Each structure stands twice: as C-alpha cells, then as structure tokens.
Amino acid sequence: MEKWEKGALLNSVNDKPEKKKCIRNDEENSAISRRKFLSMLGRAAVGGSLLAGGGILGRMFLERGKREKRREETRKEQDPTKEQIEIERKEKKIIGQTLEEQIIKNGRVELTRETKKAIYQKWYESYSPPAGENYPGLIEAMNKMSIWKEELEKVFRQEGVPGEYVFLAIPESHFDITAVSRKYAAGPYQFTSESAKLFGLSLGDILDERYDPIKSGRACARHLKYSFEKFNNDWNLALADYNGGYTNSYAEYRPRKEDRNYYDYLAWREKRINDYINKKNIEHKVAYGETLWKIARKYGRPIDEIKKLNGKKDDNIKVGETLKITRKMDGVVGSDLQDSLENLNYPEKFFAVLDVIKENDLEKDIQKKSIDYITIKISKTVLVSTEYEVKKGDTLYGIARLFKSKNPLLDLGLGEIVERIKKENHHLKKNIQPKDRIRIGLPAKKTPSLENIAVQKGIPLKSLLEFNPAVIDWRRPLPAGTEIRLPKK
C-alpha cells in the first residue's frame, strides 16, 4: 500500500444520521453560479491565534461578537476570514497546476494514481520543513491546537476514528477557531450550517458550536465514521465525502455499497469532467444587471462571436436567457471548473500533512499545554448560587437587597430572599454576626448570559470566552441545556 493510500476497519459510530442529505453538484454548473453570488459580497480580514490564558482569543471573540451582532442586524452572511481565503487560493493553485497541464497538453484530465501521487507530492513539499510555503502555518496550527489535542484525540477514538485524524483541522482551517470560508463553512473543522445540524451541532444567534474545538471535533469524527461506513470502509472516499458533495451523486451512481471505492470514484469524476471539457460551448444564464459586453469580457470572447453563435442581430439580452459561449481551452481549470476540482485535493492533502508531521517528528517541538476546566449545564430552572460573609452592621434585609442588586436575574422579592436565607442557613443565629457565612441558591427568572456567569463566578469574561468559543453573544441568556466550561481555580 502506498503511504498516501490509507484505511482501517473501525467500530461503528454512535448516533449517526439515518440518511445524509444528498446535494447534487453537476460539473457543468457547480462553480459559475456560486462565484457569481460570492462576487457580490465583501471581504474582511480577521484572524488570530489561541494562547491559553493570554487574552488574545478573548479579544478576538469580543470582536467576533460585535461582528455577529452586526450580521444579525443587517441579516448578511459573515465574510470569509483572511486565512481561509489564502487556504482556498493554495488549493486552487495546486489542483490547477496539475490538471491545467493535462488539459493543455492532452485536451483531457486523467485522474490516475500517478496524478493523485503528483498532487500528494506537491502538498507534501508545501508543508515540509524548512522551506515549504505552508510549513510556518503548519507549526502555528499545531501550537494553537496543542491545548485541545489530547481531548480531541479521545473524542475521535470514542467515535471509532483514528486519533491522528484530529489533524484534519489543519488542512481545513490551520486550526483557526474563528475561520469562515467563502462557502460559509465555519470553525476549525469547517462545517456548513446544514452539515453542522446533521451531525449534532447547535447553531443560533447566541451559540454556534461550529466554533467549539471539542464539539466540532466530535461532529467531524462522526461525519468521517458515517462516510467511512457508507463508502465501503474506504478512508480515501470518506475524506472526499467530508470535503464536498460530489460523493452523494457517486453513491447514486453506485447504489451498492460494496461496489464503491476511491479509484472507481476518480474514474467517474474523470469521465464527467472530460465530458464537460469536450463540450464545444458552455452555457451562461443571464443575470440581472448583466450586459453582453460584461459577459463577453468575463469569458474573454468577442461580442460579435457571441451574437453570431446565438443568432442575435443586436446587443439586447434578457434576464434568465441562456447564451452559448465558445470555450477557451486554456484557463478552463482557473474559471468554470475551479470549484468543482477543489474536492480532488482530498484526501491527498490531508495525508500529506499527516505524513509531514510524522516523518519529521514535528510534535516533539510543540509545547505541550492543557486546558483544565469543569463543566456546568444551564438548566430550565436556574439557580443563582451566592455566597456572602457577613460584615459589621449588616442585616438580612440589607444582604437580600445586595443579592438582588448584583443578580438581575432573580425572580424574588426581598422578603422571599430573606426567608430563603433563613431556611437554607440553619447554622445562623437569630441575630447574624460578623464573619458568618451565608450560602444560598436563588431561582432566576431567566437563564444567565455568559457575562452574568462571569460576574457571578468572579471569572474574567475573556477567560470564559477562551474556554467557550461557541458563545457568539455573551450578553444574551444562554439556551437551556447549554454546557459551559469554567476554568479550574
């Protein structure tokens, strides 16, 4: 077995979906419409690194919270992050270099073992020390990942996936917790909203578990295991399935699981791509605001040629009209097939990263860190736990008033709080004394926000944000059932 052909038989995954949503992606139209839509959106460069206790991630999430608030108010999608734009650029470059050469030389694509080895080798060199273009990013990603890695490996093994597959977050996002791609996949393991929900992640205006390394890691492991079993215990196909939707159409093409394998999938993709390349003309559906001049410029074809091909005597075109455009053979990969071919970087990209890490023993140089925390769950009946040391001159009503002022979530009057203090603190005498300690749990009228928890527990908000990156609005009440990590003191 070649070192880039991986695979192993593992145990079944728990709670896997009954059926994965099938998304049809035709080679003919997979890229053009998406790029047309994405070109209308702006870009914002955001990024950073996770430093335990250093506060950098806290500031990042404060900024992301503001950005999410603006997104809620304007109902716009979040812009892609700078790191994800760069990752996508390099993916297009490597797959483009490999396949563009084939198209120019032979007029067709050949997805043979040799082709895939060539893609693997380019990625291997790109991530290799000391001069690989992606090597600095690899080391930075491994450092950011280090405090979560031990727990992530445990999660992957629990789901029946090799522990080393936690490194899939490196080719996906360079372990940027705040990563957002052009296709609106988010978090270190890059889930779209549809896939996130399918594999058990919660999404909303307050909480988005795609940004949580452990929860998104578990979803990743479940996705991989589900795909592994669906595609005849083939890790190559499982990784291809994780990276794109073409495998869903392939599963329909090969309805019997035992007939599915990675090289049969590549042969199927090769035929579809070449059928598309061999079309003399491509079709363009006219969008609102487009002119014949804009369309001609987009495809690099003369206006008169387009008019003649479509039997037009003037420049008038209608929205929704389909125009035939003569194909230019050079630049095919860089234009209309671009998004379609990105999926063909997998699984070679992942295994190249994994082999670079292993063969260069890169983990030995990564400082081992750990994240030590306890977990609390936000319940429907919320108790605000409070502790207080009596001071000279205090009265029970004065203490009750202090409790209420510091805990706006409380749903009790002063008299009710006093009665609860008496009931739950039997050790107190009728007349309280300085240095007496009062402990009480009081019911709240709503669930707390992360900001409330920070105040109640005496923990800096930035620390709670570092431990709970899924919380995207720390000011609003958390949904009941949410698990929150608190740093151990």
QUIFENSUL-V36989 format. One line per field, one symbol per residue. ss: DSSP state (H for helix, E for strand, - for the rest). psi: psi as a letter, one per 40 degrees, with the letter a starting at -180 (. if undefined). burial: 1 if it has 24 or more other ideal C-beta (glycine too) atoms within 12 Angstrom, else 0. A space follows every 50 residues. Layout:
ss=???
psi=???
burial=???
//
This chain:
ss=-------------------------------HHHHHHH------------ -----HHHHHHHHHHHHHHHHHHH-------HHHHHHHHHHHHHHHHHHH HHHHHH------HHHHHHHHHHHHHHH-------HHHHHHHHHHHHHHHH HHHHHHHH----HHHHHHHHHHH------E-----E----E-HHHHHH-- --E---EEHHH-HHHHHHHHHHHHHHHHHH----HHHHHHHHH--HHHHH HHH---HHH--HHHHHHHHHHHHHHHH---EEEEE------HHHHHHHH- --HHHHHHH------------EEEEE-----------HHHHHHHH--HHH HHHHHHHHH--HHHH-------EEEEE-----EEEEEEE------HHHHH HHHHHH---E---HHHHHHHHHHH------------EEEEEEEE-----H HHHHHHH---HHHHHHH---E-----------EEEEE--
psi=hieegiiihiiiiifiidhhhhhhhiddedddddddddeeiiihhiaaih hheeeddddddddddddddddddefiiiiiiddddddddddddddddddd dddddeeihhgiddddddddddddddeiieehdeddddddddddedeedd ddddddddefihdeedededddeffhdehhidefiiideghiddddddfe ihiaddhgedehddddddddddddddddddfffhddddddddeieddddd dddgdhdeehiddddddddddddddddehdiihhhhiheiidddddddef iidddddddefieaehiiheihihhhhhdheddeceedddeddeeieddd dddddddddefdddehhhiihhiihihhidhhhhhiiihhiheiiddddd dddddegeehfiiddddddddddegeeiidhiiieihhhihhiieiiiid ddddddefhhddddddegedhegeeihiihehhhhhhh.
burial=00010110010010010001000011110111001000000000011111 01000011011111101100100000111111111111011111111111 01100000111000110111111101110001011011111111111111 11101100111111111111111111111111111111111110110111 11100111111111111111111111111111111111111111111111 10010000011101111111011101100001110110010100110110 10100110110000001000001111101001111111111111111111 11111110000110010000101001010001111101010001010011 01110010110100001101100010010001000001011101001111 111101101011111111111111111110011111100
//
